[in-house]
């Protein structure tokens, strides 16, 4: 799970927040599936202003391909 531990400037990097669970966002990184949790990572609510300083865009709908899974 991502947690800022040093410095006061967070890195600016675009990710796709795909869901949430108790206390954290589930995000998909733009790198590949060998990074993090098969290309996904967890970030606590409020870390680096992810849920207060940066815009969220909500799609009208989401369709998964048959058999697709989200870790």
N, C-alpha and C positions, 0 to 999 in steps of 0.2 A: 504494500500500500504506500502510495506517495505521501511524503510529509516533508516540508521544507525544514532543513536543519541548520542552514548557514546563510548569511547575507540577508539583505533586505530587498533585493530585486529578483523577482521571479522570472524565469525564462518565458519568453513569449513563443508559444508553439501551438498550432491549431490541432485539436483533437475532436473527436465526435463522441459526445456523451450519449450513451445508448440506454442508460437505465440508472437505477439507484437501489440501494439497500439500506439497512439501518446504519446511518452515519456516514455513508460514502456514496460517491458517484461511480458508475461503471463506465469507463471510457475506452474507445478504440483509437489506437495510435495510427499514424500514417506510415509507420515503418513496416516491417514484415512480421510474420507470425512467429519468428524465432525470438522476438523481443517480448519481454514481460510475460504475461499469461496468454500465450498464443496470439500476441498482438494487442491484447487488451491490458488495462491496468485499473487499479482502484485508487481514488483520491478522496480524502476526507472532505466533508462539507466545509466550506470556508477556507480551505488551503489555497493560498495564492490568489484569493479573490475570485476563484473559478465560478462561484454562484452569485457574486455581487458586482464585480467589475467588468465582466466580459459578457457579451450578448449570447443568448440562447435563441435558437431558431427551432420552431416546432413544426415538423412536417404534418401535412394533412392526414397521411396514412403511411404505413410501412408494410411492405410485403416481403416475406422471406421465401427463398426458393424451397421447393419441397425437399425435405431431409436436412435443411440447414439447421445448425445449432449455434447458440451463443453460450460461451463458457460462463 
